[in-house]
Amino acid sequence: MGVSSINYNIRSFLLGKEVISSPKKIFKVLYIFCIMKLLVVGDFHGELPSFIERIMKKEKIDLVVSNGDYLPFHYRKIWFKYCYGTGLELWEVIGKKNYQRLIDRELREGENVLKKLNKLSVPVITVLGNADYSDPDDVADYGILPGQIEKSSWNFEKNRKDYFANLIKKYKNIHRIDYKSFSYRNLVFIGARGHSYPGIEESNAFSRSLKILSMLFKKFSKENKSGEVIFLSHNVPYKTKLDKIGMKANKLVRGKHYGSKLVRKIIDKFQPVLHIGGHIHESRGVQKLRKTLCLNLGALHDKHYSIVEIDNRKVKVRMR
């Protein structure tokens, strides 16, 4: 059968309209009309369970999507006890040598997760999580909050935000998309972080991030209207059932909504077909914000993940 016959048969069978003349257009039609499966994972905190590879094979996964938080965060308890909301840095509490040893261990364990992900048979797209030493400089300016730490006076800590970000660059199967886009088959992914708290709308950083994301959504407005844009961030949208902090958390945030105002603004304005986030492990679930299906996938550290099926621009989520 010649190319023209293939073109005619595909077009006639699927659309009933004129012939497709380009092979690329043939493949685009096929992608639109086939089921695409995403394995959605995140909040690894130093672990990538072995069952992930079995799921990949069983489900015939096309793409892995990650919301970050690769590092273990071993110092969680001591940080919340002595540093959270106080302005103290952890190295001031435990000493520089102990702190450097701790961070070296964190980076090793985080990189082990990257190594395993890099060996998967399909591409991985990701954003950084707050535990990956990404600065909150996408949602607030330094020093704008009471007790917030200014840029560190110690070079090791000043440069910490670059350590894990540079490690990711080594792994060619992992594509980081914070405040960027990534196209795969007929889908467009737009990435953000949103850090770990609502953010300060009046800050220059918040305005800058909002502008970048708005430009990306406007660039892909045609794809977004067609239900082909997926929004990925570390944090979930603000003031939903997906961002409620549990009652066992630090008393400063216990029971509060702690999702991202930046993420919520983008969802409210542009209404992508799907938003993927996490960070607040205890509030895993799904919620519809008008046309957008929002997913808090929970933590892979707690053995939670999701399978997302996209069939002719319809989204189905299976949470595990």
N, C-alpha and C positions, 0 to 999 in steps of 0.2 A: 504494500500500500504506500503510495507517495505521500509527501508532506501535505499537499493540498487536500488529499482525501482525508487524512487524519484531522486537518483543520476543520474541514466541513463536518465530519462526523461528531467531533467534540462540540463544535458550536451548535450544531443542529440538536444534538441530544440534550445538552445542558441548557441552552439559551433559546434555541429556536429562532436565531437571527442570522445576520450575515457571517460570512467566513472570517476566521482569524488568520491573518497573513503571517504573523510573526511567531516562531517557536516559543519565545519568551512569554507571549501572551497566552499560549496554550498552557504553559506551566502555571501561570498566575490563575487561570480559570480552574485548573485542577486543584491548586492549593485552597482556593476559596471553597470548593465543594467537597473537600475531604476533611476528616476530623484531625485536628492537631492537638497533641497532648503535651502539657507542660507539667513537669515535676517542680513544685514550688516548695522551697526549703529556706531555712534561715534560723538565726539565733542559735548557731551551732555550739558556741561557747566551748570550743576545743575538741568537739567530737563530730565525726561523720560515721554513723553506724553502718555496719557491713550490710544490713538489709537493703540499703539504698540501691546497690547494684542489682539485687534480685528484683526490686520494683521496676527499675529501668527496663529490664528484659521482659518481665511479665506484662507491663503496661505499654511497651513499645513507645517509650518517651521520645519526643522530638526535640525538646529543649528544656534545660534546667534553669530556673529563675530563683535567685537568692536575694534576700533583703539584708544580708550582712550579719554582723556580730559573729565573727570567726573566733575571736580571742576568748579565753576561758573566763576572764574577770575573777581570778582567784582571790583578789583583794576586796571583793564586794563588801563583806561585813565590816572590815576595819575602815574602809573608805566611807561607808554610810555613817559609821559611828563617830569618826573624828573629822571628816572633811566636808561632807555634804552640807551645803548652806553655811559653812563657817569661814570660807576663804583660805583655809589651810590646804597646802598641797601634801600629797601622800609622802613624798620624800622628806618633808619636814617632820613627819610623824615617825617614820621608821628608819630614817637615815638614808643617805645617798647610795651607799654600797648595797644595802639590802634592797633598795628600790631598783637599782640597775639589774641585780640578779633576778628579781621578780619579773621585770619587763622582758628580760632575755628569755625567761621560761615561757611567758605569755606568747611572745613572738614565735618561738619554736613550735608550740602546740597549735597556734593559729596557722602557721605555714604547713604543718602536717595535714590540716584539712584542705588547704589549697592544692597540695600535691595529689591528694586522692580525687578531688574534683577535676583536676586537670587531666586525669587519666580516663574520665568518662567518655563514652562514645559519641556524645552530642555536645554542642556548645553550652557554656554556662554564662549567663549574664547576671551582673550583681551591682549593688551599691554598697557603700560602706555603712556599717552601723556605728553607734556611739562607742561601743566597746572596742572598736578597731582604731581608736585614737584619732578619729576624725574630730576636728574642732566644731564647736557649736556656731562657727562663724557663718553658717548659712541661714541662721534664724535670729541671731542677736549679735550686737557689737560687744567687744570686750569691755568689761567693767560696767555694763548697763544695769546689771542686777545687784541688789544689796548682797554683799558677801561674796560676789563672784570674783574668781581669780583673774588678775590681769595676766598678760603674757609673762611666762615664767622668767625668773632671773637666772636660771640655770640652763646652760646650753643643751644638755642631754634632754631636758624636759621640753625646751623650746622646739627641738627637732623631732620630738616623739611622733607628731602627727604624720611625719613622712615615712616612718619606718615600715609600717604595714602596707601603706599605699605603694611603696617601692617594691615590696615583695610580690604584690599582685602582678606587677608588670612582667615578672619572669615567666608567668604561666600563660601561654598563648591561647589556650582553650577557654580562658576566663576573661570576659569582657566587662570592664567596669564602666558604668554609664551614669554616674552622679552628674546631674545637670547636662546630660547629653541624650542623644537618641541612638537607637540600635534597631536596624531593620532585619527581620528574619522571615523569609517567605513573604506572605502577604501581611504580616503584622509589623507594627512599629511600637517599640518600647521607649518610653520617656522616663528618665530616672531622676530621683531626688534623694535627700537624706531625711531632713526634718528633725534630726538629732533625737533628743530624748525627752523633750518637754515642749509646751505650746509655742514658745518663741515670743519675740517682741515685735509686734507689727510696725511700731514707729522707728525701728532701727534701720540703718542703712543696709545692713546685711540681709535682713528680711526683704526689703524692697528690691535689692539686687537679685536675690534668688527668685522672687516672684516674677520679675521682669524676664529672666532667662527662661523660666518654665513657660511663661505666656508666649514668648517668641517661638519656642519649640512647638507648642500646641497650635499656634497660628500657622506655622510652616506646614504642619501635617493636618490642617483643618479638613481637607477632603477625606483623608483616611479616617479621621476621627468621626466624621459624620457617617461613614460607612461601617463603623464599629470595628475598626482595625487597629486602634491605638490602645495600648495597655500602659497604665501609669504604675511605676514601681518606686517605692520609697522604703526607708527603714521604719519610720514611725507611721502610725495609722492616723486617719483624720480626727480632728478635735471634736469633742462633745458628741460622741456616738456611744453605742454600747460596746464598741471595740476598744475604747481607750480608758476604761475605768480602772484605776489602780486598786488592787486588792487591800483588804483590811489587815493583812499581815505586813504590809509595807511600812517604810519609815513614816512616823507620825506627821511629818511636814507635808506629805503628799497622799496619805492614806484616804482612799475613797474618792479621790478627785479625778476629774477628766484630765488626762495628761498627753493626749495626742497632739498632732501638729496642726497649728492654725494655717500654716503655709500649705500643707497638703489639702486641708479642708477647702481653702479658697480656690485652689486649682480644680478640685473635683466639682465644687459648686458652679464654677464658671464654665468649664469645658466639658463636663459630663462624659469622660471616657467610658467605654463599655465595662472596663474592669480596673479596679485598683488593688494592688497587692502590698501589704505592709505587715508589720509584726511589732516587735519591741516589748509590748505589754503582754507578757506570756499568759497571764491569768484571764485575759479577756478574748481569747481566741473565738472566732466565729465569723459569720457573714452578716452584712447589713446592706440594704439598698438605700442609696441616696439619690432619689429620683431615678435617672437612667443608669447610674453607676452602681455596679455590684462591688462592694468593698469586702476584702478578705483580710482578716487577721489570722495568719496561719499558725500562730503559736510557736513553740520552740522545738527545733529538732533535738535539742539537748534533752527534752522531755519526751522524745520519740514521736513528736507530732510533725506532720507534713500534709501537703494537699496535692491532689491531682486535678488539674484544670483542663477540661476538654472544650475546645472551640470548634463548633460545627456550624458552618455557614453563618458565621458571626453571632451565633448563640453560645452563651457561656454556661458551662455546668461545672460546679465545684464539688469534689468529693474530699471531705476532711478526714484525716486519719490521726 
